[in-house]
Amino acid sequence: AVVFVRNRVIATTSGAVINGVAHATFEIGDQVVHPQHGVGQVVKLEEREFERGVRRQYYEISIPGGSTVWVPVDRSNSGLRRLAGRSEIMDCRKILESTPLPLTEDGKLRQSELVAHLKQGTIAAQCEVVRDLSAFVAHKPSYGTITGFLQATQSVLYQEWAAVEGITVLEATDEIGSLLEKSRQTLSETQP
């Protein structure tokens, strides 16, 4: 994807995204979720040349706050997916308050496993990553890559949750925080 802010390119990624899903087609006006940039709306389908000599069709995704993300139509691993449904949010509530799974202490392996899990391209996988990583950092000092990864993953989850439920991002953040607190309590209940 190529990311623009105020008509200026600020970042480019080519296929190496964290959330691969099966190829889907979108219509102008569809609300979608981009794995790194959150909820947006398909505003245009256009042929563009971001790589020298390579023209392809791109979805233009408008992200609230003024960003634009261009996602190749023919890239099945872009991570772009439709907004979850309310039934998926109900399932996510159960996931977020359930007992977190332990994560490896090896930082590189942990990051690789979490990224691989997000590549399932579902909101359920995103909830599992947020639940497990939140529990992991709750008992350890967190910094750098792990903190940034958790914050980015949470931010996308908060945005999607709010959009599906018709609430504010702050309300979504509070609800998810309460569910995660229940999840952390299950850890203390299972430890001697």
C-alpha angles and dihedrals in degrees: 000000000000115000122209128190116187091348092306126114108241102166141010129196125179113204096310096110128141101237119054120184136169115282112277132180122226134198128222106275096028116138109230140176122233112200096230103025103038132218119004143148130250104240103167146006110216142162109241139170111222094149116054110264095000117108119183142155116271135188111229106218119195111211117199110255095048104288124132123203121195113206122187112243091216096052109099092184096057091107092227110144142162120273112270121255128242092257089058090052089053089054089047091056089060092046095049095051095044125098111286119239117240118256127214118260091226103100098207094045092046092052091047093050093048092048090049090051092051089053087075083083098219134120088234091061089047090053091050091052092048092047095048097041093045090055091046095053093041090075100037136052106262128207145149120001098008093051093047092047092050093046093049092047092047092048093056090046092050092050094049094044091052093047094050095043095041093236135119122275088245091056090048090049091052094048093047090046090054092049091049090050089056088050092052090049090058087061093056090047093054096046118086 
